[in-house]
Amino acid sequence: MHKVLNAVDRLSRLAGFVAVLLVLMIVVLIITEIICRTLFNLSLSFAWEYSSYFLGCAIFLGAAFTLRTGGHVRVAFLTTSRIPGVARTVEFLATIFGVGVTTYLAYAMVLYAWRAWATGSFSPTTDETPLVYPTSGLAIGAVLLALQMLARLIRLVIGDEPDDREAMQSYSVE
């Protein structure tokens, strides 16, 4: 079981790395757009559109890694309870709810990407970007988030720590 959980963690880290690269690509695109407009009075027609696609994909691809490293916003009022068992019960119930929500999200995103591919949808811009590419990035990220949420539930059931404390410390900004 731990091999499967570790594989999900590795996939989440890889997707998180891709998310970082996408954010860097956004920076490069926007800076290039600014330079082209300022120096050459030329606009790159694709810069804002692709930046939007990259941002959406970066958010979804980074979500599983963020979940594993405890980076999502949480309300810790009940999970820091002094009453024995309350914190664990709340964490367990919240995770079950999270599995349901992320599974539905993954299903919807995969269906969205499938429809973009099946219908041959293109963006309504002059670039006519095939929408299967950005929607696939969203779908992959949503599936990884659902897998990471399921892995979190499994960790809670078997008594393991649901958050990667080592990664939390190495990636924290203080």
N, C-alpha and C positions, 0 to 999 in steps of 0.2 A: 504494500500500500504506500509506503514511504517513497518508493521509486516513482510511482505515478504522481504523488504530490510534489516531489522534487522536479519532475518533468514539467508540471504546470508552472512551477516557480521559474524554471529556466526559460520557458516560453514567455512568461510575463516580463522577465528581465530583458529578453531580446526585443519584445514589443516596446518596452519602455525606452530602450536604446534607439529604436526606429523613431519613436515619438520625439526624442531629443533631436535627431537628425532633421525631422520635418520642421521643427521649430527653428533650427538653424537655417533651413532652406527658406523659411518665411522671412527671416532677417535679411538674407542675401537678396531675395526677390524685392523686398521693399526698399532696401538701400539702393539697389540697382535702378529701381523705378525712380527714386528721388534724384539720383545722379543723372539719369537720362532726361528727366524733365527739366532739371536745373541747367545742365550744360548744353543739351542738344535740343531742347524744346520738343522732346519725343516721349510718347507714352507707350509703355509695353502693355498691350491689350490684355495679356494673360496674367499679369502680375497679381492683381487683386483677386481674380477668380481662383487662381491656383493657390494663393495664400489662404483663401477661405477653405478650399479642399484640404490643404495641408493642416490647417488648424483643427478642423473637424476630425480628421484621422489621428492627429497627435493626441487630442483629448481622449478619444476612444481607445487608442493603442496604449496610452499611458495609464489608463484606469485600473487595469489588473495589477500592475506593479505598484501603483499607489495604494490599492487596497491591501496588498501583501505587506507593505512597509508601514501601514498605519497612517497614511497621509490624508485620507478622506476626513472631512469634517464630521465630528461625532459630538453627541450630547452625552457627556460623561456623568451626568447627575445620578442615574440609577446604576451604572456600571462601576461606580466607585463606592457603592453602598457598603456599610459596615455589617449589615445583616448577612450571615452566612448563606450562600446559595442564591441570593437575589441577583448579584452581579452576573453570575454564570447563567442563570435562567434568562435574564434580559438579553445577554449576549447571544445565547442560543436562539431565542425567539426572533430577535432582530436578524440574525443570520438566515434563519429559515425564510423569513419574509424577503430578505435580500436575494436569496436563491430564486424565489418565485419571480421577483421583479426583473432580475438580470436575465433569467431564462426567457421570459417573455420578450425582453428587449432584444436578446440575441436572435430569437426566432423572427421578430419583426425586421431586424436589420438584414438578416440572411435573405428573407423574402424580398426585401427592398432591392438588394443587390441582384438577386436572381431575376427580378422583373426588369431591372435596368439592362441586364444582359439579354434576356429573352426578347425584349421589345427593341433592343438596339437604341436605347435612349441616348440623346446627346444634350448637352447644355444649350440653353437658348441664346448663347452669346455668339459672337462672330468666330470664336475659336472652335465651337461645336465639339467640346470635349466629350468623349464617350463616358457616360455617367457610371458605367460598370466599374471603373477604376476607383473613383472616390467612395462609392457606396461599398465596394469590397473592403476597403480599409476600415470603414465604419463597422461592417459586419464582422471582420476578423477581430477587431478590438472588443466588440460586444460579446462575441463567443468566448474570448479569453477572460473577460470580466466575469462571465457566468461560470466558467470553469474555476476561476480563482475563488469565487464565492462558494462554490460547491466544495472546493478543497478546504476552505475555511471551516465549513460545516463539519467536514470529516475530521479535521484537526480538533474541533471542539468535542466531537463525539468520542474520539480515542484519547482525549486528555492532553493533546499537544498544545503548545502555545500557538494561537491563531495568527499572531503578527510576527514578522521576522524582526526580532529585536536588534540583531546584529546589523541588518541593513538599515534599520531606523536610525541607529547611531551613526553609521558611516555616511548617510545621506542627509542628516539633519543639518539645518543652517542655524547657527547660534551666534 
